[in-house]
Amino acid sequence: MSIDTATVAKVARLARLRLAPDELQKMAGEIAGILAWVEQLDALDTKAVEPMTSGTGQPLRRRPDVVDDGGQPDAILKNAPQATAGFFVVPKVVE
């Protein structure tokens, strides 16, 4: 696929990249090479390949959803430098 410098300039602007005019031609060649490599993938027969959601065929391990160490606000607030009315007190960061 042929990529011209105007297309490269547009893509660079959309990606918020600042390219010098002499870099546009070089990038056009590199992008054309990448697209040519991607076009090679169209030649592969993938009809017998099942769609994948990850690189491994293993299901995600799930931890049991159990409640533990909850309901102890007093013990938790002992670790806080300051606490008021059952809440952590933090310094103001926005004026």
Secondary structure, DSSP 8 states (H G I E B T S, - for coil): ----HHHHHHHHHHTT----HHHHHHHHHHHHHHHHHHHHHTTS--TTS---SSSS------------S-S-HHHHHTTSS-EETTEE-------
